[in-house]
Amino acid sequence: MRRRKLILPLFFIATMALPSRSQQTAVDKEGHQWWQHAVFYELYPRSFADSNNDGIGDIPGVTSKLEYLRWLGVDAIWIAPMFPSPHVDWGYDVSDYYNVDPDYGTLQNMDELLAKAKQQDIRVLLDFVLTYTSDQNKWFQEAKSSRSNPKRDWYIWRDGKGPGQPPNNWTSLFGGSAWKFDPASDQWYYHYFYPPQPNLNWRNPEVEKNLFDVTRWWYKRGVAGFRLDAVDVMYVDSQFRDNPVVGTDKNAFGDPVEREIYDKNQPELHGVLRRLRKIADENNAVLIGETWTSDIDQLRKYYGEHNDEVNMPMDFMFTTINKLSPADFRKQIQWVDGSGGWPVYVLSNHDIRRVYDRYGDGQHNDQIAKLMASLYLTLRGTPVMYYGEEIGMENNDPKRPEDVKDSMGKAGWPKEKGRDGERTPMQWNAKANAGFSAVAPWLPVGARYKSYNVDIQKKDPNSILNYYRLLLSLRHTNAALLEGKYIALNEDDPNVLAYARIYQTKTVLVVLNMSGVLQKVRLDLASKDIHAHPAKTLLSSFAAPKQVDVDEISVEPFGAWVGEIQ
């Protein structure tokens, strides 16, 4: 929750994960589990589909689009927060974990979604905000009522250093001190995010018991797992020491830049994750972790020593690469693929600008959209798509401060415009409001929606949407893409990212031209002990021949080619 024309069809796995001690049911002879076969799709419920024409997306709207998601090739959907909330942070401030926000529908609507998703063979995951609650949550209302309240210790309260001084120098991700003074009790409470989002005290066993009970309750209703929000800030230093300040620079909110060694990634959180994983395993469910780190050793810890913590810690390394650089992508892939865990690649989401904006050059944006899809959907690991990427949606950022809905943008304008731009309504057709709603939506639709929408792209065999569909289809059925190890090729090429996926006798080659000029690629296969036989084209974003000589593959500007050695 921060910012940070040709072919065979079809589905996905792989084999290099750490040995698992989970109780989950294997789905193949290699021992893989369902989530290792799956393509995940994040949807933002407020912006996906509006069923009752109030300008806000809802759960019945999601249900109405399940057939589309199945047609596309999606196996599991992750729904951003839909619990009751005051919406200070658009659902990431939960006031009740056991219901559905009235904006989105009812608990009955959720049950209907779960039942119909099961019919479509689509699993449903919920966004679980477990690090903090809304200040309107009854738990916090009780906690702040007095220092002696039994729930007081469910949150993190401290005396100040002195009159008007917070307990330490920790800053909020959204600006200012991470401590809010409560005059009634003469203490400060901790909030890593907005002041109305007080952090829970996970050192209190009652917090663990109650949050674990929430997961059990939803598992019984049929959810297939949770995306764990902001797990890296579940615990803070027990001594509440000041974070070191880095130089004299200020961030977008005017705060000193800190090295967050005492308010993030504390070792105690791993015990909680192991116990949470045990409950997930008992329900054949999966845990996806929002694990922001640029440290591969830290990322590895989230898997657990025995692969017994988070099944899918998200790798956000790609999101730090904002240019088409084969060298940078190659480095990150090697780094994560060699970590011993199961990679989970993310290119964009509700906190991260869209692919079209980060990599597009204004002239070849469609080709680049296909190029980037070809990258993260052919790698070893589990991909997590973001709604709208399959049609080339772009950010639609606010133009004026009064248009901003996101509190981050309100606090950081104009340096930080917030995250509204990547959360705009899904573009379904060329009708008014992109077919999202019959009335003006809560955020304005993108200006290009008449050309970039599901309806028009379904009819165009060369569209981004149909390319995605072919790519997902290929991923689901090709054994090398399902099971194969990753081998980097042509590692010194400054323009082309190339690699092989090898499983038993199958070898799939992926060649991605990240430059604006035609590349004639001679793959260095011999040094990797790969026999250089001709290859059959499986999928290409340009008009490639059905049979290709791997001694020289011509790849058009920003083109993607996937082939299999015969």
C-alpha positions in Angstrom: 0.0 0.0 0.0 2.7 2.4 -0.9 4.7 3.8 -3.5 6.9 3.0 -3.9 0.1 -13.2 -35.1 1.1 -16.6 -34.7 0.8 -19.2 -32.3 0.1 -22.0 -30.1 -2.1 -21.4 -27.3 -1.7 -21.7 -23.4 -0.6 -22.3 -18.6 2.4 -22.2 -15.9 4.7 -23.7 -13.2 8.4 -24.2 -12.3 10.7 -26.1 -10.2 13.4 -24.3 -8.4 11.6 -23.5 -5.1 13.1 -24.3 -1.7 11.9 -27.7 -0.3 8.5 -27.2 1.2 7.1 -28.5 4.4 3.6 -27.3 3.7 0.5 -29.4 4.1 -0.9 -28.2 0.8 -2.0 -30.6 -1.9 0.5 -30.9 -4.8 -0.9 -30.5 -8.3 1.8 -32.3 -10.3 4.5 -34.9 -9.8 7.1 -32.3 -9.1 5.2 -31.3 -6.0 4.0 -27.8 -7.1 1.0 -26.2 -5.6 -1.9 -24.4 -7.3 -0.5 -20.9 -6.9 2.7 -21.9 -8.7 0.6 -22.7 -11.8 -1.5 -19.6 -11.6 -1.5 -16.1 -13.2 -2.8 -13.6 -10.6 -4.7 -10.5 -11.5 -5.0 -7.5 -9.1 -8.2 -5.5 -9.4 -9.1 -2.3 -7.6 -12.8 -2.9 -6.7 -13.6 0.8 -6.7 -12.5 1.1 -10.3 -13.2 -2.2 -11.9 -16.9 -2.3 -12.7 -19.9 -0.4 -11.4 -23.1 -2.5 -11.3 -25.5 0.0 -9.7 -24.4 3.2 -11.5 -23.3 5.2 -8.5 -19.9 6.0 -10.0 -18.1 3.5 -7.8 -17.1 0.0 -8.7 -18.5 -2.9 -6.6 -18.5 -6.6 -5.9 -21.4 -7.4 -8.2 -19.5 -5.5 -10.9 -16.5 -7.9 -10.3 -18.9 -10.9 -10.5 -20.2 -9.6 -13.8 -16.7 -9.7 -15.3 -15.6 -13.2 -14.3 -16.3 -14.6 -17.7 -13.9 -12.0 -19.2 -11.2 -12.9 -16.7 -11.6 -16.6 -17.5 -11.5 -15.8 -21.3 -8.3 -13.8 -20.7 -6.6 -16.7 -18.9 -6.6 -15.5 -15.3 -6.5 -18.1 -12.5 -6.8 -16.0 -9.4 -7.9 -12.5 -8.6 -6.6 -10.4 -5.7 -9.2 -7.8 -4.7 -7.8 -4.6 -3.1 -9.5 -3.9 0.3 -13.3 -4.2 0.3 -13.8 -4.2 4.1 -15.8 -1.3 5.7 -13.7 1.8 5.9 -13.8 5.6 6.3 -11.7 5.6 3.2 -9.0 8.0 4.5 -6.7 5.7 2.5 -9.4 4.1 0.2 -9.9 0.9 2.1 -6.5 0.5 3.7 -8.0 1.8 6.9 -10.3 -1.1 8.0 -13.0 -0.4 10.5 -14.5 -4.0 10.4 -12.8 -7.1 9.2 -16.0 -9.2 9.1 -18.0 -7.4 6.5 -18.1 -5.6 3.1 -18.0 -1.9 2.7 -21.5 -0.6 1.7 -19.9 1.2 -1.3 -19.0 -2.2 -2.7 -22.1 -4.2 -1.7 -23.0 -6.8 1.0 -21.6 -10.0 2.5 -24.2 -11.8 0.4 -22.7 -10.2 -2.8 -19.2 -11.5 -1.7 -20.6 -15.0 -1.2 -22.1 -14.8 -4.7 -18.8 -13.7 -6.1 -16.9 -16.6 -4.4 -19.5 -19.1 -5.6 -19.5 -17.9 -9.2 -15.7 -17.5 -9.3 -15.4 -21.2 -8.3 -17.7 -22.1 -11.2 -15.2 -20.3 -13.5 -12.3 -22.0 -11.8 -11.0 -18.6 -10.5 -9.7 -18.3 -7.0 -10.3 -15.2 -5.0 -7.8 -13.6 -2.6 -8.5 -10.6 -0.3 -6.2 -7.8 0.6 -5.6 -8.3 4.3 -4.5 -5.1 6.1 -3.1 -6.6 9.2 -0.5 -4.1 10.3 -2.8 -1.3 11.3 -6.5 -0.5 11.4 -8.7 2.6 11.0 -9.0 4.9 14.0 -12.7 4.3 13.7 -12.3 0.5 14.3 -14.0 -0.4 17.6 -10.7 -1.9 18.8 -9.0 1.5 18.6 -12.0 3.3 20.0 -11.8 1.2 23.1 -8.0 1.4 23.2 -8.0 5.2 23.3 -10.8 5.5 25.8 -8.3 5.2 28.7 -4.8 4.0 29.6 -6.3 1.2 31.6 -8.6 -0.2 28.8 -7.9 -3.9 28.1 -7.4 -3.1 24.4 -4.9 -0.2 25.1 -2.0 -2.5 24.4 -3.5 -3.7 21.1 -1.9 -0.5 19.7 1.5 1.1 20.2 1.4 3.9 22.8 4.3 5.8 24.2 5.0 8.8 26.4 6.7 11.7 24.6 10.4 12.7 25.0 9.2 15.9 26.6 6.3 18.4 26.3 5.0 18.4 22.8 7.8 16.0 21.6 7.1 12.6 20.0 8.8 9.5 21.4 11.4 9.4 18.6 12.2 10.7 15.2 10.3 8.2 13.1 8.5 9.7 10.2 5.3 8.6 8.5 5.4 7.3 4.9 2.9 10.0 4.1 4.7 12.9 5.7 5.4 14.3 9.2 5.9 12.5 12.5 4.8 8.9 12.7 3.4 9.7 16.2 0.0 11.3 16.9 -0.6 13.0 20.3 -3.8 12.0 22.2 -4.5 14.8 24.6 -7.1 12.8 26.6 -4.6 10.2 27.7 -1.4 12.4 27.4 0.3 9.8 25.2 1.3 9.3 21.6 0.2 6.5 19.3 2.2 5.2 16.4 1.1 5.3 12.8 3.5 4.4 10.0 0.9 5.6 7.5 -1.7 8.3 8.0 -2.7 9.4 11.6 -6.1 7.7 11.2 -4.3 4.4 10.6 -2.8 3.4 14.0 -0.4 0.5 14.0 -1.4 -2.7 15.8 0.9 -4.0 18.5 1.8 -7.5 17.3 3.8 -8.2 20.4 0.4 -8.5 22.2 -0.8 -12.2 21.7 -4.5 -11.0 21.7 -3.8 -9.1 18.5 -2.4 -12.2 16.9 -5.3 -14.3 18.0 -8.0 -11.9 16.7 -6.3 -11.3 13.4 -5.7 -15.0 12.9 -9.4 -15.6 13.6 -10.3 -13.1 10.8 -8.4 -15.3 8.3 -10.1 -18.5 9.5 -13.5 -16.8 9.1 -12.8 -15.8 5.5 -11.3 -19.2 4.6 -14.5 -20.8 5.7 -16.4 -18.5 3.4 -14.2 -19.7 0.5 -11.4 -17.2 -0.1 -8.2 -18.8 -1.4 -5.7 -16.7 0.5 -4.6 -13.2 1.3 -2.3 -10.5 0.1 -0.7 -9.3 3.3 -0.4 -5.5 3.2 2.8 -3.8 4.5 4.2 -6.9 6.3 7.6 -5.2 6.6 6.2 -2.7 9.2 4.3 -5.2 11.4 6.9 -4.8 14.1 9.0 -2.0 15.3 12.1 -1.9 17.5 11.2 -2.7 21.1 13.5 0.0 22.4 12.0 2.6 20.0 15.4 3.9 19.0 15.8 6.8 16.6 16.4 6.0 12.9 19.7 7.3 11.5 19.2 10.4 9.4 20.8 10.2 5.9 22.6 13.5 5.0 20.6 16.7 4.7 18.2 15.8 1.9 14.4 16.1 2.4 11.7 13.9 0.9 8.7 15.1 -1.0 7.0 16.0 2.3 9.9 18.0 3.6 11.0 15.4 6.1 14.6 14.2 6.7 15.5 11.1 4.8 16.0 8.2 7.3 17.5 4.8 7.2 14.6 2.8 8.4 16.3 0.2 10.5 14.1 0.4 13.6 10.6 0.8 12.2 10.8 -1.9 9.5 11.9 -5.5 8.9 12.2 -6.5 12.6 13.1 -10.1 13.1 10.1 -10.9 15.3 7.7 -10.7 12.4 8.9 -14.0 11.0 7.4 -16.0 13.8 4.0 -14.5 13.1 4.4 -15.2 9.4 5.2 -18.9 10.1 2.1 -19.2 12.3 -0.1 -17.4 9.7 1.3 -19.7 7.0 0.4 -22.8 9.0 -3.3 -21.7 9.0 -3.1 -21.0 5.3 -1.6 -24.4 4.6 -4.4 -26.1 6.5 -6.8 -24.4 4.1 -4.9 -25.0 0.9 -4.5 -21.2 0.7 -1.7 -18.9 -0.3 -0.1 -15.8 1.2 1.2 -13.1 -1.0 3.4 -10.6 0.8 3.9 -6.9 0.2 7.6 -7.1 0.9 9.3 -3.9 -0.1 13.0 -4.4 0.0 16.0 -3.9 -2.2 18.0 -6.4 -0.2 17.9 -9.9 -1.7 18.9 -11.4 1.7 15.9 -9.6 3.3 13.6 -10.8 0.6 14.8 -14.4 1.1 13.9 -14.2 4.8 10.3 -13.7 3.9 10.1 -17.2 2.3 11.2 -18.7 5.6 14.2 -20.9 6.4 12.1 -23.9 5.4 9.9 -22.2 2.9 7.3 -21.9 5.7 6.5 -18.2 5.8 5.1 -16.2 2.9 4.4 -18.4 -0.2 4.8 -15.4 -2.5 6.9 -12.5 -1.3 6.5 -9.8 -4.0 9.7 -8.8 -5.8 9.4 -5.1 -6.5 12.9 -4.9 -8.0 11.5 -4.4 -11.5 9.5 -1.4 -10.3 12.8 0.4 -9.6 13.8 0.1 -13.3 12.2 2.9 -15.2 14.0 2.5 -18.5 14.3 -0.3 -21.0 17.7 -1.5 -19.9 18.5 -5.2 -20.7 21.5 -5.0 -18.3 19.3 -3.8 -15.4 16.6 -6.4 -16.0 19.2 -9.1 -16.4 20.8 -8.3 -13.2 17.5 -8.3 -11.2 16.3 -11.5 -12.8 19.6 -13.3 -11.9 19.5 -11.9 -8.4 16.0 -13.1 -7.6 16.1 -16.3 -9.7 19.2 -17.3 -7.8 17.8 -16.6 -4.4 16.4 -20.1 -3.9 12.8 -18.9 -3.5 9.9 -18.8 -5.9 10.0 -15.5 -7.8 6.9 -13.2 -7.8 7.3 -10.5 -10.4 5.4 -7.2 -10.3 5.6 -4.4 -12.9 2.7 -2.2 -11.7 -0.1 -2.1 -9.2 -2.4 0.3 -7.3 0.7 2.1 -5.9 3.0 2.0 -8.9 2.7 3.8 -12.2 1.6 1.9 -15.2 3.9 0.2 -17.7 2.7 2.4 -20.5 3.9 5.5 -18.6 7.1 4.1 -17.2 8.5 2.6 -20.4 6.5 4.1 -23.3 8.3 6.4 -25.7 5.2 8.0 -27.1 5.6 6.3 -30.5 6.0 2.6 -29.8 3.9 2.3 -26.7 1.8 -0.6 -27.9 4.9 -2.6 -28.9 6.5 -1.8 -25.6 3.4 -3.0 -23.7 3.7 -6.3 -25.5 7.4 -6.4 -24.9 7.0 -6.0 -21.1 4.2 -8.5 -21.0 6.5 -11.0 -22.8 9.1 -10.4 -20.1 7.3 -11.0 -16.9 5.0 -13.7 -18.3 7.8 -15.9 -19.6 10.0 -15.9 -16.5 10.2 -18.6 -13.9 7.9 -17.7 -11.0 4.3 -16.4 -10.5 3.3 -13.2 -12.3 0.9 -10.7 -10.7 -0.9 -8.6 -13.4 -2.7 -5.3 -12.7 -6.1 -4.6 -14.2 -6.0 -2.6 -17.4 -2.4 -3.5 -18.3 -3.8 -6.0 -20.8 -5.3 -3.2 -22.8 -2.5 -0.6 -22.4 -4.2 1.7 -19.9 -2.0 4.6 -18.9 -1.9 6.8 -15.8 -4.4 9.6 -15.7 -2.9 11.8 -13.1 -4.7 14.8 -11.5 -4.0 18.1 -13.2 -5.0 20.3 -10.3 -4.6 19.9 -6.5 -8.3 20.2 -6.1 -8.8 17.1 -8.3 -6.7 14.9 -6.0 -8.5 12.1 -4.1 -5.5 10.3 -2.7 -4.3 11.7 0.7 -0.7 11.1 -0.3 -1.2 13.5 -3.3 -2.9 16.1 -1.1 0.0 16.1 1.3 2.8 16.0 -1.3 1.5 18.1 -4.1 3.1 19.1 -6.5 6.2 16.9 -6.0 4.0 13.9 -5.1 0.7 13.8 -7.0 -0.4 10.6 -5.3 -1.7 7.4 -6.7 -5.0 8.4 -8.3 -3.5 8.1 -11.8 -2.9 4.3 -11.6 -6.4 3.7 -10.0 -8.7 5.1 -12.7 -11.7 3.1 -14.0 -11.3 0.0 -16.1 -12.0 0.8 -19.8 -14.6 -1.7 -21.0 -15.8 0.0 -24.2 -16.1 3.2 -26.2 -19.3 4.4 -24.6 -19.6 7.2 -22.1 -17.3 6.7 -19.0 -15.6 3.8 -20.9 -18.6 1.5 -20.0 -17.5 1.5 -16.4 -20.6 3.4 -15.2 -23.7 5.2 -16.5 -22.7 8.2 -14.4 -19.5 10.2 -13.8 -17.1 7.8 -12.0 -15.3 8.6 -8.8 -12.1 9.2 -10.8 -12.0 10.4 -14.5 -11.4 7.7 -17.1 -8.3 8.0 -19.3 -8.5 10.2 -22.4 -7.7 7.4 -24.8 -10.5 5.1 -23.7 -12.3 5.1 -27.0 -9.3 3.3 -28.6 -8.0 1.5 -25.6 -10.8 -0.6 -24.2 -11.7 -4.3 -23.9 -14.5 -4.3 -26.5 -12.5 -2.8 -29.4 -9.3 -4.8 -28.6 -11.2 -8.1 -28.5 -12.0 -7.6 -32.1 -8.5 -6.7 -33.2 -6.2 -9.8 -33.5 -3.1 -7.6 -33.2 -4.2 -5.8 -30.1 -2.4 -5.7 -26.8 -5.3 -7.6 -25.3 -5.2 -10.5 -27.7 -1.4 -10.6 -27.4 -1.8 -11.0 -23.6 -4.4 -13.7 -24.1 -2.1 -15.7 -26.4 0.8 -15.2 -24.0 -1.2 -16.4 -21.0 -2.4 -19.4 -23.1 1.2 -20.2 -24.1 2.4 -19.9 -20.5 -0.3 -22.3 -19.3 0.6 -25.1 -21.7 4.2 -25.1 -22.6 6.2 -27.4 -20.3 9.4 -25.3 -20.5 7.5 -22.2 -19.4 5.8 -24.2 -16.7 8.7 -26.1 -15.4 11.9 -24.8 -16.9 15.0 -23.4 -15.3 16.1 -19.9 -16.4 19.3 -19.5 -18.3 20.6 -16.0 -19.4 21.8 -15.7 -22.9 23.9 -13.0 -24.7 24.7 -11.4 -21.3 26.7 -8.5 -22.7 24.1 -7.4 -25.3 23.2 -3.7 -24.4 20.0 -3.8 -26.6 18.5 -7.3 -26.2 17.4 -9.3 -23.2 17.5 -13.0 -24.1 17.1 -16.1 -22.1 16.2 -19.8 -22.3 13.7 -21.8 -20.3 14.7 -25.4 -20.3 12.8 -28.5 -19.0 13.8 -32.0 -19.9 14.1 -32.1 -23.7 12.2 -28.8 -24.2 14.0 -25.5 -24.7 12.1 -22.3 -25.2 14.0 -19.1 -26.2 12.8 -15.6 -25.4 14.3 -12.7 -27.2 13.3 -9.1 -26.3 14.5 -6.1 -28.3 14.6 -3.2 -25.9 15.9 -0.8 -28.5 14.2 1.3 -31.2 16.1 -0.2 -34.0 16.0 -3.7 -35.7 18.3 -6.1 -34.0 19.9 -9.2 -35.7 20.5 -11.5 -32.8 23.0 -14.3 -32.9 22.2 -16.3 -29.7 25.2 -17.6 -27.8 23.8 -21.1 -27.2 27.0 -23.2 -27.3 28.5 -21.6 -24.2 25.3 -22.7 -22.3 25.4 -26.3 -23.8 22.3 -25.7 -25.8 22.2 -27.3 -29.3 21.6 -24.6 -32.0 18.9 -26.3 -34.0 16.2 -24.3 -35.8 13.4 -23.0 -33.7 9.7 -22.9 -34.2 8.0 -19.5 -33.5 5.5 -19.9 -30.7 4.6 -16.2 -30.3 5.9 -12.9 -31.7 4.8 -9.3 -31.4 5.7 -8.8 -35.0 5.4 -10.8 -38.3 8.1 -13.5 -37.7 8.6 -16.5 -39.8 7.2 -19.8 -38.5 10.7 -21.3 -38.6 13.7 -19.4 -37.4 17.4 -19.9 -37.7 18.8 -19.2 -34.2 22.2 -18.2 -35.8 20.5 -14.9 -36.6 17.1 -13.9 -35.4 15.8 -10.5 -36.7 13.7 -8.8 -34.0 11.9 -5.5 -34.9 12.2 -2.4 -32.7 10.7 -3.2 -29.3 9.8 -6.6 -30.6 9.3 -9.8 -28.6 9.9 -13.3 -30.0 9.3 -16.6 -28.2 10.3 -19.8 -29.9 11.0 -23.5 -29.2 14.1 -25.4 -30.4 13.1 -28.3 -32.6 
